[in-house]
Amino acid sequence: MILALTTVFWSSMLTSDALAADRAPHDERREGASAPPARSAEASKEEKPAAASEGEAKAGKEGDTGGRGKNDDGDAKSHLKLDPVGLVQLWGTAWDWDADPQADSTGYGDPEDDPGVKVKRARLGVHAQWGGIDLGLVGGAGAGYDGFSDDEADFSLYQASLGYGKTAGRCALRVDAGVMSMPFQADAMIGAGELTFEERGMAAEHIGDDRGTGITGEAGSKGGGIKGTLGIFNSGFDPFGDDNLGKSFVFRVDGKVGQRDTKVLWDPAGKRDGVGLGLGAAGLYTLDVATTTMGASASAVLRAGVFTAFGEGTFAQITPTATDVAAPGVTDPTTRMGVTGEANVSIGRWQPAARVSTYSDSALGSWTQVLAGLVVHAGMKGDPDLVRVGVGYVLRLESDPVQNDTIRLWAQARL
């Protein structure tokens, strides 16, 4: 299906008038705050937020880039548009309950930070658009999610993708290829610069991959009311080569009603009227060298006035297979489940928020994290979300009871 879409898209790109020089310039939805290249994820220049644009701006393709936004109306522009992507996120640990001088105990969702300051993420890149063609190139580095995740201290590609989109009547079609967000979990598809607490729930980190190298095809309504996405990705993240036959197959369906953008969790004053409800469901099948993984995810976002609520549940079953070929990640069939829920209220530039994240592994145990805090948004005319600062309390409930709570401060600035 994807191969067929790819052939049709590129053929239409070469023969259609989408690149005609006399085309009227399209007013690109600026998202406003950040979002994928929109969501580009990361720099969240992104906001792609619908905030600024409902268009979802390919938000899903850049989950961790922090970018602001790519336009889904592929045939709407004929002039070149360049958007710089930049994001810096800092964390400060004001207090940590568990500060053993030799070794802190760790758990899922716990980065083991002692009092001090660290760089959570740094991203730099560019998004380019010409006609229906989109190019995203974003790189950077960052800290590991928790004690079970590797640090991202070395430079890495968060987005290196080329895409083409075209509308035909009421239908919008699109194909993307390269390094991008995997369209499985909605939490993982939110641009890093759009995250209220500068981190995702535990399920988004430990169930499935958040990004990869592959190709996706999309088909949906022009207004974004409903969209289906099918993707094929290399198993394992190596943007410069694929050394095994493993593949991940992903299918996701998203629907939205109402005028509010459901791809972001905050809007500046003046963009908070109305209601928006977004629903999504996805399936994942990964055939790796020594394991197979089957997973499913369902999510919902409700935005009404100053109130925003987000919820997602994810499930995966991992089964060892060719253990004589490679060492599997699990020795027995293992079930992993996670739930993430967030609610926040926008009061001027103030955003009080709370999030609950749970994660369970049938072989290891279960963990729950509750984070409550306050975020302040600051900026300038035209970009009210240029800077964010926040403070919050992290309550951790683990299988082995350990007093391991934290008081955290965070800040971010983005282009």
ChimeraX attribute file (.defattr): number of C-alpha atoms within 10 A of each C-alpha:
attribute: neighborCount
match mode: 1-to-1
recipient: residues
	/A:1	10
	/A:2	17
	/A:3	12
	/A:4	9
	/A:5	17
	/A:6	20
	/A:7	13
	/A:8	13
	/A:9	20
	/A:10	15
	/A:11	11
	/A:12	13
	/A:13	20
	/A:14	10
	/A:15	10
	/A:16	12
	/A:17	14
	/A:18	23
	/A:19	20
	/A:20	13
	/A:21	12
	/A:22	11
	/A:23	15
	/A:24	11
	/A:25	13
	/A:26	15
	/A:27	9
	/A:28	18
	/A:29	23
	/A:30	26
	/A:31	34
	/A:32	26
	/A:33	37
	/A:34	42
	/A:35	46
	/A:36	44
	/A:37	46
	/A:38	44
	/A:39	42
	/A:40	44
	/A:41	42
	/A:42	43
	/A:43	43
	/A:44	41
	/A:45	39
	/A:46	45
	/A:47	42
	/A:48	40
	/A:49	37
	/A:50	33
	/A:51	28
	/A:52	27
	/A:53	22
	/A:54	21
	/A:55	28
	/A:56	30
	/A:57	32
	/A:58	28
	/A:59	39
	/A:60	29
	/A:61	34
	/A:62	43
	/A:63	37
	/A:64	37
	/A:65	45
	/A:66	44
	/A:67	46
	/A:68	44
	/A:69	42
	/A:70	36
	/A:71	30
	/A:72	30
	/A:73	24
	/A:74	26
	/A:75	25
	/A:76	22
	/A:77	25
	/A:78	22
	/A:79	17
	/A:80	12
	/A:81	14
	/A:82	13
	/A:83	19
	/A:84	18
	/A:85	32
	/A:86	26
	/A:87	28
	/A:88	22
	/A:89	23
	/A:90	17
	/A:91	21
	/A:92	19
	/A:93	17
	/A:94	15
	/A:95	17
	/A:96	18
	/A:97	14
	/A:98	18
	/A:99	15
	/A:100	9
	/A:101	7
	/A:102	6
	/A:103	9
	/A:104	16
	/A:105	14
	/A:106	17
	/A:107	21
	/A:108	24
	/A:109	26
	/A:110	20
	/A:111	16
	/A:112	19
	/A:113	22
	/A:114	18
	/A:115	16
	/A:116	11
	/A:117	15
	/A:118	15
	/A:119	17
	/A:120	23
	/A:121	26
	/A:122	24
	/A:123	29
	/A:124	23
	/A:125	24
	/A:126	22
	/A:127	25
	/A:128	18
	/A:129	23
	/A:130	19
	/A:131	27
	/A:132	22
	/A:133	27
	/A:134	23
	/A:135	21
	/A:136	32
	/A:137	25
	/A:138	30
	/A:139	20
	/A:140	23
	/A:141	19
	/A:142	20
	/A:143	17
	/A:144	16
	/A:145	22
	/A:146	18
	/A:147	16
	/A:148	15
	/A:149	14
	/A:150	11
	/A:151	14
	/A:152	15
	/A:153	15
	/A:154	9
	/A:155	12
	/A:156	14
	/A:157	20
	/A:158	30
	/A:159	35
	/A:160	21
	/A:161	21
	/A:162	19
	/A:163	26
	/A:164	25
	/A:165	26
	/A:166	25
	/A:167	20
	/A:168	10
	/A:169	8
	/A:170	10
	/A:171	14
	/A:172	21
	/A:173	24
	/A:174	24
	/A:175	26
	/A:176	24
	/A:177	21
	/A:178	22
	/A:179	27
	/A:180	34
	/A:181	31
	/A:182	31
	/A:183	28
	/A:184	33
	/A:185	30
	/A:186	28
	/A:187	27
	/A:188	27
	/A:189	30
	/A:190	35
	/A:191	38
	/A:192	35
	/A:193	41
	/A:194	33
	/A:195	21
	/A:196	24
	/A:197	25
	/A:198	18
	/A:199	17
	/A:200	20
	/A:201	25
	/A:202	26
	/A:203	26
	/A:204	25
	/A:205	21
	/A:206	20
	/A:207	22
	/A:208	23
	/A:209	19
	/A:210	21
	/A:211	24
	/A:212	23
	/A:213	24
	/A:214	22
	/A:215	23
	/A:216	27
	/A:217	25
	/A:218	20
	/A:219	21
	/A:220	20
	/A:221	17
	/A:222	19
	/A:223	15
	/A:224	19
	/A:225	15
	/A:226	17
	/A:227	20
	/A:228	18
	/A:229	21
	/A:230	21
	/A:231	23
	/A:232	21
	/A:233	24
	/A:234	23
	/A:235	22
	/A:236	17
	/A:237	14
	/A:238	13
	/A:239	18
	/A:240	9
	/A:241	9
	/A:242	14
	/A:243	10
	/A:244	11
	/A:245	10
	/A:246	17
	/A:247	19
	/A:248	23
	/A:249	20
	/A:250	21
	/A:251	21
	/A:252	23
	/A:253	20
	/A:254	20
	/A:255	18
	/A:256	21
	/A:257	15
	/A:258	15
	/A:259	15
	/A:260	26
	/A:261	30
	/A:262	29
	/A:263	30
	/A:264	31
	/A:265	26
	/A:266	29
	/A:267	28
	/A:268	20
	/A:269	13
	/A:270	7
	/A:271	15
	/A:272	18
	/A:273	14
	/A:274	12
	/A:275	18
	/A:276	18
	/A:277	19
	/A:278	21
	/A:279	19
	/A:280	21
	/A:281	22
	/A:282	22
	/A:283	21
	/A:284	22
	/A:285	20
	/A:286	21
	/A:287	17
	/A:288	21
	/A:289	20
	/A:290	18
	/A:291	21
	/A:292	20
	/A:293	20
	/A:294	18
	/A:295	21
	/A:296	22
	/A:297	21
	/A:298	21
	/A:299	21
	/A:300	20
	/A:301	24
	/A:302	22
	/A:303	28
	/A:304	16
	/A:305	16
	/A:306	20
	/A:307	17
	/A:308	23
	/A:309	20
	/A:310	21
	/A:311	20
	/A:312	24
	/A:313	22
	/A:314	24
	/A:315	21
	/A:316	21
	/A:317	17
	/A:318	22
	/A:319	19
	/A:320	19
	/A:321	20
	/A:322	14
	/A:323	14
	/A:324	9
	/A:325	9
	/A:326	12
	/A:327	14
	/A:328	19
	/A:329	13
	/A:330	15
	/A:331	14
	/A:332	13
	/A:333	15
	/A:334	17
	/A:335	17
	/A:336	21
	/A:337	22
	/A:338	24
	/A:339	22
	/A:340	24
	/A:341	20
	/A:342	21
	/A:343	20
	/A:344	23
	/A:345	20
	/A:346	21
	/A:347	13
	/A:348	13
	/A:349	17
	/A:350	15
	/A:351	20
	/A:352	18
	/A:353	20
	/A:354	21
	/A:355	22
	/A:356	19
	/A:357	24
	/A:358	23
	/A:359	26
	/A:360	21
	/A:361	15
	/A:362	13
	/A:363	13
	/A:364	10
	/A:365	13
	/A:366	19
	/A:367	20
	/A:368	22
	/A:369	21
	/A:370	18
	/A:371	20
	/A:372	19
	/A:373	20
	/A:374	19
	/A:375	22
	/A:376	18
	/A:377	19
	/A:378	16
	/A:379	13
	/A:380	9
	/A:381	7
	/A:382	9
	/A:383	16
	/A:384	17
	/A:385	27
	/A:386	22
	/A:387	21
	/A:388	21
	/A:389	18
	/A:390	21
	/A:391	20
	/A:392	19
	/A:393	17
	/A:394	20
	/A:395	17
	/A:396	22
	/A:397	18
	/A:398	20
	/A:399	12
	/A:400	10
	/A:401	8
	/A:402	14
	/A:403	14
	/A:404	20
	/A:405	19
	/A:406	23
	/A:407	19
	/A:408	23
	/A:409	21
	/A:410	21
	/A:411	21
	/A:412	23
	/A:413	21
	/A:414	27
	/A:415	22
